[in-house]
Amino acid sequence: MAYIPREIKDRVAVGDDIFIVEDLGNNRIKLIPAPTHVSEAGTPINKALLQPMEDHMGDVANPHATTKEQVGLGNVDNVKQATKAEFDAHKSSGDHDGRYYTKSQLIPIIHYLTLNHWTSRTSGTTSDLWSVAYANGLWVVVGYSGTIRTSTNGIAWATRSSGVSEHLYKVAYGDGLWVAVGTNGTILTSTNGTSWTSQSSGTTSFLYSVAYGNGLWVAVGSGTILTSTNGTSWTSQSIDTTSTLRGVAYANGLWVAVTLSGRILTSTNGTSWTSQSSGTSAGLWGVAYANGLWIVVGTNGVIRTSPDGISWTVSTSGTTKNLYEIAYAEGLWVVMGENGMIMASIDGTTWAPRPSAMEEHLYGIAHADGLWVVVGVGGTIATAQVITP
């Protein structure tokens, strides 16, 4: 777009270059190397006459004695500008007082603050939604009454036919296959997330969670653990508990499953399971692993952490609300649960609530490509978008 000057005082020559002088008001001027946009005739002057103007413009000693109140900064404290040496020493010290941050230090802060801003999305259903997952450019959500929704951007959601009316509690992706599990032993599979096929589980037990790792699918539920190498043929595994298993995850060569009685089960192969003490009898709902740390969450704000999945330590959440699921991405642990509760932690030890502005119970959470997606009661889907410098 062509530049339109406000008021032209002079046209000036600096060597072979021609400039116009624009009066910006308040004793401010601007040199513009665009004489073709000027229709008014100017007064030619030479560089010698322009030099005092250049000297004045380069004077940073405040020649007009302008006060900070005059430029609208009366409420701003005078703070010394750090030298480069001071900045370099400070940014490498790890001791930050809020003045200086490197980009690598700033990005986690941006991700943290992003969790303050959630946008509700139209799911097209009032059924409770229990789980969300992402893979290969596709978001998949499952919930009550066989509900399945998919999206390529997390914003616009399409209805998919599950072919069942059973409640679906968990969806996961692995080895080119989507798997969803639910009530009465329901197991559905899909290669594209849109067309689904029922598989025989060999059980009528409710299945609440499923995960893939190291060439094996593991589904857990009411006193039940099933395994499969292909997602279609399933085998029941023997466990020494009748408790309901609510969550399962695989990482770092270990399977970890959590129960509503507070017990934690571990396995290196998915078939032989060992009971571990969590130090609580509260119901445990969610489990995840990242950066050398296992974290489980549950009712009454319970959070436990472990470096190996065997020895567990109390992590104070600061809430008594039920926590249903946990995820890790972009340097942050994020937990969500009862009445729109969302909490975040950098280290898994110190937790702070984030203002979600939602009142519905939130059951599922996932992150991909800078986007957080949560799902919950009454068809709730909400997103938080991360934009980094």
C-alpha positions in Angstrom: 0.0 0.0 0.0 1.4 3.4 -1.0 2.5 5.7 1.8 0.4 8.9 2.2 2.3 11.6 4.1 0.5 13.7 6.7 2.2 17.0 6.2 5.3 17.7 4.2 7.8 20.4 5.3 10.7 19.9 2.9 12.2 17.6 0.4 15.9 17.0 1.2 18.9 15.7 -0.7 21.5 13.5 1.0 24.1 12.8 -1.6 22.3 11.2 -4.5 19.4 10.1 -2.3 16.2 12.1 -1.9 14.0 12.1 1.2 10.9 13.9 2.3 10.5 15.2 5.9 7.2 14.3 7.5 6.0 16.3 10.6 4.6 13.8 13.0 3.7 16.4 15.6 5.0 16.9 19.2 8.4 17.9 17.8 8.8 14.6 16.0 9.9 14.2 12.4 10.5 11.4 10.0 12.6 11.0 6.9 10.9 9.0 4.1 12.8 7.7 1.1 9.7 7.8 -1.1 9.5 11.1 -3.1 7.3 9.5 -5.8 4.4 9.6 -3.3 4.7 13.3 -2.7 2.7 15.7 -4.8 3.6 18.9 -3.0 6.7 20.8 -4.2 9.4 20.9 -1.6 12.4 23.1 -1.0 15.7 21.4 -2.0 18.4 21.6 0.7 21.8 20.1 0.8 23.4 17.6 3.2 25.2 20.3 5.1 21.8 21.9 6.1 20.5 18.4 7.0 23.4 17.5 9.2 22.2 19.4 12.3 18.9 17.6 12.0 20.7 14.3 11.8 22.8 15.2 14.8 19.7 16.2 16.8 17.9 13.0 15.9 20.9 11.0 17.0 21.1 12.8 20.4 19.9 10.3 23.1 20.7 12.6 26.0 17.1 14.0 26.0 17.8 17.4 24.5 14.2 18.6 25.1 14.2 17.4 28.7 11.1 15.3 28.1 9.7 13.7 31.2 8.3 10.2 31.4 5.0 11.7 32.5 4.8 13.6 29.2 5.1 10.3 27.2 2.6 8.4 29.4 5.0 6.5 31.5 4.5 8.2 34.8 3.6 5.0 36.6 6.7 3.1 35.4 9.6 2.7 37.7 13.1 3.7 36.6 15.1 0.5 36.2 18.7 0.4 35.0 19.2 -1.3 31.7 21.4 -4.3 32.0 24.7 -4.5 30.1 25.2 -7.4 27.8 27.7 -8.9 30.3 25.2 -8.6 33.1 22.5 -10.2 30.9 24.7 -13.1 29.8 25.8 -13.7 33.4 22.2 -13.6 34.6 20.6 -15.7 32.0 23.1 -18.5 32.5 22.9 -18.4 36.3 19.4 -20.0 36.5 18.5 -17.4 39.2 15.8 -15.3 37.5 14.0 -12.5 39.2 11.4 -11.8 36.5 13.6 -9.4 34.4 15.3 -11.7 31.9 14.3 -14.9 30.2 15.9 -16.9 27.4 13.5 -18.3 24.7 13.9 -21.8 26.1 12.9 -20.5 29.5 10.0 -18.5 28.2 8.3 -21.2 26.2 7.3 -23.3 29.2 5.9 -20.2 30.8 3.8 -19.5 27.7 2.5 -23.1 27.7 1.7 -22.8 31.4 -0.3 -19.5 30.8 -2.1 -21.1 27.8 -3.9 -23.4 30.3 -5.7 -20.3 31.6 -7.6 -19.9 28.3 -9.9 -22.6 27.1 -12.4 -22.4 24.3 -15.5 -24.6 24.2 -16.2 -26.5 21.0 -19.4 -27.9 19.6 -19.3 -31.7 19.9 -22.8 -32.3 18.5 -23.8 -34.5 21.4 -24.9 -34.3 25.0 -23.5 -37.7 25.9 -20.7 -37.8 28.4 -17.3 -38.0 26.6 -14.6 -40.0 28.4 -11.5 -40.2 26.3 -9.6 -38.3 23.6 -6.5 -39.3 21.6 -4.5 -38.0 18.6 -2.5 -39.8 15.9 -1.7 -39.3 12.2 -3.5 -35.9 11.9 -6.7 -37.1 13.6 -8.3 -36.5 16.9 -10.7 -39.2 18.2 -13.2 -38.8 21.1 -15.3 -41.6 22.6 -18.1 -41.6 25.2 -21.5 -42.9 26.3 -23.9 -44.7 24.1 -21.3 -45.7 21.6 -20.5 -42.0 20.8 -17.5 -41.4 18.6 -16.4 -38.0 17.2 -13.4 -37.2 15.0 -11.6 -34.0 14.1 -8.6 -33.0 12.0 -8.1 -29.7 13.9 -9.7 -30.2 17.3 -12.2 -27.5 16.5 -14.8 -28.9 14.1 -16.0 -32.4 15.0 -17.7 -35.1 12.9 -20.0 -37.9 14.0 -18.9 -41.4 13.4 -20.9 -44.6 13.7 -19.6 -47.1 16.3 -22.2 -49.7 15.5 -22.8 -50.2 19.3 -24.8 -48.6 22.1 -22.4 -49.6 24.8 -20.6 -46.8 26.8 -17.0 -46.3 25.5 -14.5 -45.3 28.1 -11.1 -45.2 26.4 -9.6 -44.8 23.0 -5.9 -45.3 22.1 -3.7 -45.6 19.0 -0.8 -47.9 18.2 0.9 -49.8 15.4 -1.5 -48.4 12.8 -4.7 -49.3 14.8 -7.2 -47.4 16.8 -8.8 -49.4 19.7 -11.7 -48.3 21.9 -13.0 -50.2 24.9 -16.2 -50.0 27.0 -19.0 -51.7 28.9 -19.8 -55.4 28.7 -16.4 -56.3 27.2 -16.8 -54.0 24.2 -13.7 -53.7 22.0 -13.8 -51.7 18.7 -11.0 -51.3 16.2 -10.4 -49.0 13.3 -7.5 -48.4 10.9 -8.6 -44.9 10.0 -10.6 -43.7 13.1 -13.8 -43.3 11.1 -15.0 -46.9 10.3 -15.1 -49.2 13.3 -15.4 -52.9 13.8 -16.4 -54.9 16.9 -14.0 -57.5 18.2 -14.7 -60.4 20.6 -13.1 -59.8 23.9 -14.2 -63.1 25.5 -15.5 -61.2 28.6 -18.6 -59.3 29.7 -16.6 -57.3 32.2 -16.6 -53.5 31.8 -13.3 -52.4 30.2 -12.2 -48.9 31.3 -8.7 -48.4 29.7 -6.5 -49.6 26.9 -2.9 -48.9 25.9 -0.3 -50.0 23.4 3.4 -50.6 24.0 6.3 -52.9 22.9 4.1 -54.8 20.4 1.3 -55.5 22.8 -2.2 -54.1 23.5 -3.4 -54.2 27.1 -7.0 -53.5 28.2 -8.1 -53.3 31.8 -11.4 -53.2 33.6 -13.5 -54.8 36.3 -11.0 -57.3 37.8 -9.8 -58.0 34.3 -6.7 -57.6 32.2 -6.7 -58.6 28.5 -3.8 -58.7 26.1 -3.5 -58.8 22.3 -0.7 -58.6 19.8 -3.0 -57.4 17.0 -6.0 -55.7 18.6 -8.4 -58.4 17.3 -7.6 -61.6 19.3 -7.6 -61.1 23.0 -6.4 -63.2 25.9 -7.4 -62.9 29.6 -4.5 -62.7 32.1 -4.6 -63.9 35.7 -4.3 -61.2 38.4 -4.6 -61.4 42.2 -7.3 -58.7 42.6 -11.0 -58.3 42.0 -10.7 -54.5 42.1 -11.7 -52.4 39.2 -8.7 -51.4 37.1 -9.3 -47.9 35.9 -6.1 -46.9 34.0 -3.1 -48.5 32.3 0.0 -47.2 30.6 3.3 -48.4 29.1 6.7 -46.7 29.2 10.4 -47.5 29.7 9.9 -51.3 29.6 7.1 -51.3 32.2 3.3 -51.6 32.3 1.6 -49.8 35.1 -2.2 -50.3 35.9 -4.1 -48.5 38.7 -7.2 -49.6 40.6 -10.2 -48.0 42.4 -9.0 -49.6 45.6 -5.7 -47.7 45.5 -3.6 -50.7 44.4 -1.0 -50.4 41.6 -0.1 -53.3 39.4 3.1 -53.5 37.4 4.4 -55.9 34.7 7.4 -56.1 32.4 5.5 -58.3 29.8 1.8 -57.5 30.2 1.0 -61.1 31.3 2.5 -61.5 34.8 1.5 -58.7 37.2 2.8 -57.7 40.6 1.0 -55.6 43.2 2.7 -52.5 44.5 1.8 -50.3 47.5 0.6 -46.8 46.6 0.2 -45.7 50.2 -3.5 -44.9 49.7 -6.8 -46.7 49.5 -8.3 -43.8 47.5 -9.5 -44.7 44.0 -6.8 -44.3 41.4 -8.0 -43.3 37.9 -5.2 -42.1 35.7 -1.6 -43.0 35.1 1.1 -41.5 32.8 4.9 -41.5 32.4 7.4 -38.9 31.1 10.9 -37.6 31.8 11.7 -40.5 34.1 8.6 -40.1 36.3 5.4 -42.1 36.7 2.4 -40.2 38.1 -1.0 -41.6 39.1 -4.0 -39.5 40.1 -7.3 -40.3 41.8 -10.1 -39.4 44.1 -9.9 -36.6 46.7 -7.0 -35.0 44.9 -4.6 -37.9 45.4 -1.4 -37.8 43.4 1.5 -40.2 43.7 4.8 -40.2 41.9 7.5 -42.8 41.3 10.8 -43.0 39.3 10.4 -46.8 38.8 6.7 -47.6 39.2 7.4 -49.6 42.4 8.2 -47.0 45.1 5.6 -44.3 45.3 5.7 -40.8 47.0 2.9 -38.5 48.0 2.6 -35.3 45.9 0.4 -32.7 47.4 -2.2 -31.5 44.9 -3.8 -28.8 47.1 -7.3 -30.0 46.2 -9.8 -32.6 47.5 -11.6 -32.8 44.1 -11.5 -36.0 42.2 -8.7 -36.2 39.6 -9.5 -38.4 36.6 -6.7 -38.2 34.0 -3.2 -36.9 33.5 -1.0 -36.1 30.5 2.4 -34.6 29.8 3.5 -32.4 27.0 5.7 -29.4 26.3 7.4 -29.5 29.7 4.1 -29.6 31.6 2.2 -32.2 33.6 -1.6 -31.5 33.3 -4.3 -33.1 35.5 -8.0 -32.6 35.1 -11.1 -33.8 36.9 -14.1 -32.9 38.9 -16.1 -29.7 38.2 -13.7 -28.4 35.5 -10.6 -28.8 37.7 -7.4 -28.4 35.7 -4.0 -28.4 37.4 -0.5 -28.0 36.1 3.0 -28.8 37.3 6.5 -28.5 35.8 8.1 -31.1 38.0 5.1 -33.3 39.1 5.6 -32.2 42.7 4.3 -28.6 42.9 0.8 -28.1 41.5 -1.2 -25.1 40.7 -4.9 -24.9 39.5 -5.6 -23.2 36.2 -8.8 -21.2 35.6 -10.7 -23.4 33.1 -14.1 -21.5 33.5 -15.7 -25.0 33.1 -18.0 -26.6 35.7 -18.4 -30.0 34.1 -16.4 -33.0 35.2 -13.5 -33.5 32.8 -12.6 -37.1 32.0 -10.1 -37.1 29.1 -7.1 -35.0 28.0 -4.6 -35.2 25.2 -2.1 -32.9 23.5 -0.7 -32.7 20.0 0.8 -30.0 17.7 0.5 -27.2 20.3 -3.2 -28.0 21.1 -4.6 -29.3 24.3 -8.0 -31.0 24.1 -10.2 -32.0 27.1 -13.5 -33.8 27.1 -16.2 -34.5 29.7 -19.7 -34.5 30.9 -22.6 -33.5 28.6 -20.6 -33.6 25.4 -18.0 -31.1 26.6 -15.0 -30.5 24.4 -12.7 -27.6 25.0 -9.3 -26.6 23.6 -6.3 -24.5 24.6 -4.0 -23.4 21.8 -0.3 -22.9 22.4 1.4 -20.2 20.3 5.2 -19.8 21.0 7.6 -17.2 19.7 
